[in-house]
Amino acid sequence: MPPSVRVPTGARIVNVVHTVQGVGEAAKSRAYYVVAHYDSRNGEVLDATGEAPGANDNASGVAVAMELARIVAAKPLDSTVVFLFTSGEEQGLLGAKAHADAAAARSGLSIRAVLNNDIVGDPTERPDDASGWPEGMAVSPDLRAAARGPEARTTVRVFSEGTPRSDTAEQRAKMRQLSSEGDSLSRQIARFVAYVADREQLALRPMLVMRPDRFLRGGDHSAFNEAGFAAVRFSALNEDYSRQHANIVPREGKPYGDVASFVDETYVANVARLNLATLVHLSNAPDTPSNVKLHADQLDPNSKLSWDAPSGGGVEGYEVVWRLTTDWQWMYSVNVKERREVTLPINKDNVFFGVRSYNAKGYVSPVAVAR
């Protein structure tokens, strides 16, 4: 890496990459990534010698990715899975950007989704009391509970971008015309994670955050987004900023900072289970339909849709899905079997449409949004 603000003299960094080749003849050309950064930092961004254990940020994510690599290597999936451990994340997403840019420039594997695990070890609960509210403000228990949010130990945030950073001006104009700012490829992967968690009734449930990332922070998935790939970020619900990017100091005779004592192994294991279930469903499903069109060339209270079969075959049929424009998740579906054109008695003005494919095993693809 050349000299930069956070690497004043330049540096040689090393990403660790492990690829498990898919075993499905049609699906092995599809690649799904599990990403975690293995570098860390303390309270001084240019301190290259001080103690910086990084147990939560991001040994927790590395633990998730390593465990998944162990499992998938022993029992490969239909699609190819790439486990990427990056360096230089804290210094500007250096390793992820180098890898994503190189992947975008070469042909071969088609990267369909990137699951970035970053800060997935510390499910800190926010206090359920009136502290922190302006003095004299009447705060009801319901209001305190709403501010506190869902149960931290059973919730993980999934961040996804809405407007792709790589879109052209023409694509952005089309997005404005269709009001499809919430239907990027990354957003469909986030919705798919939620679908899998619900279908498998997992202990850990994703809370979809319709933003690329946290305020004032970044992660390796952003480097893949910038290169044009669908990518999401898994992070614990509540972050304790006094422990992240902090120097290790004693408190009550114990080290305080990003140390292992604040990491909950049960929570980390549940994050790994959610990642693995998502990988299995993505890999075992047929590919997503292409060229999904909503025909809006004449005034008609009904909705006509058409689409093309995905490459690779293995499709048993299709489902048309839709949601109200105010819904975050696909709420309704109808099985249209082998049809690739259908007219439904639904007013196209009021909903967003999509189509997904399914196979004989019952696995469904991520949704392709109707344009």
C-alpha positions in Angstrom: 0.0 0.0 0.0 1.4 3.5 -0.9 1.7 6.2 1.8 -1.6 7.6 3.0 -2.9 9.6 6.0 -3.3 6.4 8.2 -0.2 4.7 6.7 2.3 7.5 6.5 5.2 5.4 5.2 3.2 2.9 3.2 3.0 -0.8 4.2 2.8 -4.3 2.9 -0.5 -5.9 4.1 -1.7 -9.5 3.7 -5.2 -10.7 3.2 -5.9 -14.4 4.2 -8.2 -16.1 1.6 -9.7 -19.6 1.7 -11.9 -20.7 -1.1 -14.2 -23.8 -0.9 -15.1 -24.7 -4.4 -18.8 -25.4 -4.9 -19.9 -28.9 -5.9 -23.1 -28.0 -7.8 -22.5 -28.1 -11.5 -24.7 -25.1 -12.2 -24.1 -23.2 -9.0 -20.3 -23.5 -8.5 -19.7 -20.4 -10.7 -21.7 -18.3 -8.1 -19.6 -17.1 -5.2 -20.6 -16.0 -1.7 -18.2 -14.3 0.6 -17.8 -14.3 4.3 -15.6 -11.4 5.4 -13.9 -10.3 8.7 -10.9 -8.1 9.3 -8.2 -9.4 11.6 -6.3 -6.1 12.3 -7.1 -4.0 15.3 -6.2 -0.6 16.8 -6.3 1.1 20.2 -7.1 4.8 21.0 -4.3 6.1 18.8 -4.9 5.5 15.1 -1.2 5.6 14.3 0.0 3.6 17.3 1.6 0.5 15.7 3.2 -0.9 18.8 0.7 -0.5 21.7 -1.6 -3.2 23.0 -4.8 -3.5 20.9 -6.4 -6.9 21.5 -9.5 -6.1 19.4 -11.6 -9.0 20.9 -14.9 -7.6 19.7 -13.5 -5.4 16.9 -12.8 -7.8 15.3 -11.7 -11.1 16.7 -15.4 -11.9 17.1 -15.9 -11.6 13.3 -12.8 -13.6 12.6 -14.1 -16.4 14.9 -17.4 -16.5 13.0 -15.6 -16.7 9.6 -13.1 -19.3 10.8 -15.8 -21.6 12.2 -17.8 -21.3 9.0 -14.7 -22.1 7.0 -14.2 -25.3 9.1 -17.8 -26.4 8.5 -18.0 -25.6 4.8 -14.6 -27.1 4.1 -15.8 -30.4 5.5 -19.1 -30.3 3.6 -18.9 -28.0 0.6 -22.0 -26.3 -0.6 -23.4 -26.2 -4.2 -22.0 -22.7 -4.7 -18.4 -21.5 -4.1 -17.8 -19.9 -0.7 -14.8 -17.5 -0.2 -13.6 -16.8 3.3 -11.7 -13.5 3.3 -9.8 -12.2 6.3 -8.6 -8.7 5.6 -5.9 -6.5 6.9 -5.8 -2.7 7.1 -9.5 -2.3 7.8 -8.8 0.2 10.6 -6.5 2.2 8.4 -9.0 2.7 5.6 -10.5 -0.6 4.4 -7.2 -1.2 2.6 -7.3 -5.0 2.3 -10.9 -5.2 1.4 -10.6 -2.5 -1.2 -7.6 -4.2 -2.9 -9.4 -7.5 -3.0 -12.8 -6.1 -4.2 -11.2 -3.9 -6.9 -9.2 -6.9 -8.2 -12.3 -9.1 -8.1 -14.3 -6.5 -10.1 -11.5 -6.3 -12.7 -11.3 -10.1 -13.5 -13.7 -12.5 -15.0 -14.6 -15.9 -13.7 -16.5 -16.3 -10.4 -19.7 -14.2 -10.1 -19.7 -12.7 -6.6 -23.4 -12.6 -5.6 -23.3 -11.6 -2.0 -20.8 -10.5 0.7 -21.5 -11.1 4.4 -19.3 -8.9 6.5 -19.0 -9.8 10.2 -17.6 -6.9 12.2 -18.2 -6.3 15.9 -20.4 -9.4 16.5 -19.2 -10.4 20.0 -20.5 -7.9 22.6 -24.4 -7.9 23.0 -24.4 -5.0 25.5 -27.8 -4.1 26.9 -28.8 -0.5 27.2 -30.0 0.4 30.7 -33.8 0.3 31.2 -34.1 3.4 33.3 -34.7 7.2 32.9 -30.9 8.1 32.9 -29.8 10.1 29.9 -33.1 11.8 29.3 -33.3 15.6 29.7 -34.0 16.7 33.3 -37.6 17.1 34.1 -38.9 15.1 31.1 -41.6 12.6 31.9 -40.5 9.3 30.4 -43.0 6.4 30.5 -41.8 2.8 30.8 -43.0 2.2 27.2 -41.0 5.1 25.9 -37.9 3.9 27.8 -38.4 0.4 26.3 -38.8 1.8 22.8 -35.5 3.8 23.2 -33.8 0.7 24.6 -34.7 -1.3 21.5 -35.1 -5.0 21.1 -33.3 -7.6 23.3 -29.6 -7.3 22.5 -28.7 -10.9 23.0 -31.2 -12.1 20.5 -30.7 -9.3 17.9 -28.0 -8.6 15.3 -28.1 -5.5 13.0 -27.8 -6.1 9.3 -26.8 -2.9 7.4 -27.4 -2.5 3.7 -27.0 0.3 1.2 -30.0 1.6 -0.7 -28.6 3.6 -3.5 -25.6 1.7 -4.9 -22.5 3.7 -4.9 -21.5 2.3 -8.3 -24.7 3.4 -10.1 -24.4 5.6 -13.1 -26.4 8.9 -13.4 -28.8 7.2 -15.8 -29.4 4.4 -13.3 -30.0 6.9 -10.5 -32.5 8.7 -12.6 -34.3 5.5 -13.3 -34.3 4.7 -9.6 -35.9 8.1 -8.8 -38.5 7.5 -11.5 -39.5 4.1 -10.0 -39.0 5.2 -6.3 -36.8 2.1 -5.9 -34.2 3.5 -3.6 -34.9 0.7 -1.2 -34.4 -2.1 -3.6 -30.7 -2.4 -4.3 -29.1 -5.8 -4.6 -27.6 -5.3 -1.1 -31.0 -4.6 0.3 -32.4 -7.8 -1.2 -29.6 -9.8 0.5 -30.5 -8.2 3.8 -34.2 -9.1 3.3 -33.0 -12.6 2.4 -31.1 -12.9 5.7 -34.4 -11.9 7.5 -36.3 -14.5 5.5 -33.9 -17.3 6.4 -33.9 -16.4 10.1 -37.7 -16.5 10.1 -37.9 -19.7 8.1 -35.4 -21.6 10.2 -36.7 -20.0 13.5 -33.2 -19.1 14.6 -32.5 -17.9 18.1 -30.8 -14.7 16.8 -33.0 -12.4 14.7 -31.7 -9.8 12.3 -32.8 -6.1 12.7 -32.5 -4.6 9.2 -31.0 -1.1 9.3 -31.6 0.6 6.0 -28.3 2.4 6.0 -24.9 1.5 4.5 -23.3 1.6 8.0 -23.2 3.4 11.3 -22.6 7.1 11.6 -18.9 8.1 11.6 -17.8 4.5 11.1 -17.1 2.1 8.2 -16.6 -1.5 7.3 -15.2 -3.8 4.7 -18.6 -4.4 3.0 -18.4 -0.7 1.8 -15.3 -1.5 -0.3 -17.3 -4.3 -2.0 -20.3 -1.9 -2.5 -18.1 0.6 -4.1 -16.8 -2.1 -6.5 -20.4 -2.9 -7.5 -21.1 -6.0 -5.4 -24.0 -6.7 -3.1 -22.7 -6.6 0.5 -24.1 -6.3 4.0 -22.7 -5.9 7.5 -23.5 -7.9 10.6 -23.0 -5.9 13.9 -24.2 -6.2 17.5 -27.2 -4.1 18.4 -25.5 -1.8 20.9 -21.9 -0.7 20.7 -20.0 0.4 23.7 -17.7 3.1 22.3 -15.8 3.4 25.5 -14.3 -0.1 24.8 -13.8 0.1 21.0 -10.7 1.7 19.6 -9.6 2.3 23.2 -6.4 1.9 25.2 -6.4 -0.9 27.7 -6.8 0.6 31.2 -7.4 -1.0 34.6 -10.9 -0.7 36.2 -11.6 -2.3 39.5 -8.4 -4.3 39.1 -9.3 -5.7 35.7 -8.3 -4.6 32.2 -10.9 -2.4 30.5 -11.1 -2.0 26.7 -11.7 -4.3 23.8 -10.8 -7.4 25.7 -12.2 -10.9 25.6 -14.0 -10.7 28.9 -16.7 -8.5 27.2 -17.3 -11.1 24.4 -20.2 -13.5 24.8 -19.4 -16.8 23.1 -23.1 -17.8 22.9 -23.9 -14.7 21.0 -21.0 -15.1 18.6 -22.1 -18.7 18.0 -25.6 -17.5 17.1 -24.2 -15.0 14.7 -22.3 -17.8 13.0 -25.5 -19.9 12.8 -27.3 -17.1 11.1 -24.4 -16.7 8.6 -24.3 -20.4 7.9 -28.0 -20.7 7.4 -27.9 -17.8 5.0 -25.1 -19.4 3.0 -26.9 -22.8 2.8 -30.1 -21.2 1.5 -28.2 -18.9 -1.0 -26.1 -21.8 -2.3 -28.8 -24.5 -2.5 -31.4 -22.2 -4.2 -31.5 -21.8 -8.0 -30.3 -18.5 -9.4 -32.4 -15.4 -9.4 -34.7 -14.7 -12.4 -33.4 -12.0 -14.8 -35.0 -9.2 -16.8 -38.0 -8.9 -14.5 -40.4 -6.3 -16.0 -43.5 -4.6 -14.8 -45.4 -3.6 -17.9 -46.7 -0.1 -17.4 -47.2 1.0 -21.0 -51.0 1.5 -20.6 -53.5 2.6 -18.0 -54.7 -0.6 -16.4 -55.6 -1.4 -12.7 -54.0 -4.8 -13.1 -50.3 -5.6 -13.1 -48.6 -7.6 -15.9 -45.1 -9.0 -15.1 -42.7 -11.0 -17.2 -39.2 -12.4 -16.7 -36.5 -14.6 -18.0 -35.4 -17.9 -16.6 -32.1 -17.8 -14.6 -29.0 -19.4 -16.0 -28.0 -22.8 -14.6 -31.4 -24.4 -14.6 -32.7 -26.4 -11.7 -35.8 -24.2 -11.5 -39.1 -25.9 -10.4 -41.1 -22.7 -10.6 -41.5 -19.1 -9.7 -43.2 -16.9 -7.0 -44.3 -13.4 -7.6 -43.9 -11.3 -4.4 -45.0 -7.9 -3.5 -45.2 -5.4 -0.7 -46.8 -2.0 0.0 -44.5 0.9 -0.6 -44.2 1.5 3.1 -43.3 -2.2 4.0 -39.6 -3.1 4.5 -40.1 -6.8 3.7 -41.8 -8.8 0.9 -45.2 -9.5 2.6 -47.2 -11.4 0.0 -46.4 -14.1 -2.6 -48.2 -16.2 -5.1 -46.9 -19.4 -6.8 -47.2 -19.0 -10.5 -45.4 -22.4 -11.2 -43.6 -22.5 -14.5 -45.1 -19.3 -16.0 -42.7 -16.5 -16.9 -45.5 -14.1 -17.6 -48.5 -13.3 -15.5 -51.2 -10.7 -15.0 -52.4 -10.1 -11.4 -55.5 -8.2 -10.2 -53.3 -5.8 -8.1 -52.9 -2.1 -8.7 -49.3 -1.5 -9.7 -49.4 2.0 -8.3 -49.7 0.8 -4.7 -47.0 -1.9 -4.4 -43.5 -3.0 -5.3 -43.2 -6.3 -7.2 -40.5 -8.9 -7.4 -40.0 -12.5 -8.6 -38.0 -15.3 -7.1 -37.3 -18.8 -8.3 -37.5 -22.1 -6.4 -36.3 -25.6 -6.9 -37.6 -29.1 -6.1 -36.0 -29.0 -2.6 -38.0 -25.9 -1.7 -35.1 -23.4 -1.6 -35.9 -20.0 -3.0 -33.6 -17.4 -4.6 -33.3 -13.8 -3.5 -35.9 -11.6 -5.0 -35.3 -9.9 -8.4 -37.2 -6.5 -8.3 -39.5 -5.7 -11.2 -38.3 -2.7 -13.1 
